[in-house]
Amino acid sequence: MKLFVGLGNPGAKYAGHRHNVGYMVVDRIAADHGFGGWRSKFQGKISDGRLGTDKIMLLKPETFMNESGRAVGQAQRFHKLAPEDVVVFHDEIDLAPGKMRIKRGGGNAGHKGLRSIDAHIGNDYQRVRIGVGHPGRRDAVHSHVLRDFSKADQAWLEDLLTGISDGAPFLAGGDFDKFRNTAALRAAPPVEKADTAPQRQSPAPMHPADGEDRSALQKLLDRFRR
């Protein structure tokens, strides 16, 4: 069994925030892959289902972002999961909007939700980092992530959510390359290339050397003119 955790803050007023993109991901996976209805457990909302042959529990902690680890820790201990069986989806200001990266372990880069999870289960879990961009100033980060995605963001956000959901069975099965490729394919569909095959060119007309195109009669007349 794997535990897929989407980070965010509970409540309608936070639903569209950049900080809630983790919630958005697990909501999309639940809807696309026929998971059961959401119910309250582990200080959060959970939904059970399968991705391929793997049993998955989706979790949205309702402890607010800074205490996300309480819910994650409870679920992990109850199901006796190893940290590497936990996958956390979260916003990442150090990635450009629409970019996605996956890694296991490492630091939390100041993300308070990850910091809380680290405190409860250690840091040896999988993280799917979803780029929301940086506002450019450190003092503007808080208001940036606690603000709705803009209208200009909606197209790439929809594509990326769909791509992550499409690739979720590979993520569950541990095939991270296929997961990345599937998500990237949806988020940035290949551009049809123009035909770059070299064009055949008609051979350049041959220009015979001086005198070679004259008839034998002209050559004979030339001899008499000399």
Secondary structure by P-SEA (a helix, b strand, c coil): cbbbbbbbbbcccccccccaaaaaaaaaaaaacccccccccccbbbbbbbcccbbbbbbbbcccccaaaaaaaaaaaaaccccccbbbbbbbccccccbbbbbccccccccaaaaaaaacccccbbbbbbbccccccccaaaaaaaccccccaaaaaaaaaaaaaaaaaaaaacaaaaaaaaaaaaaccccccccccccccccccccccccccccaaaaaaaaaac
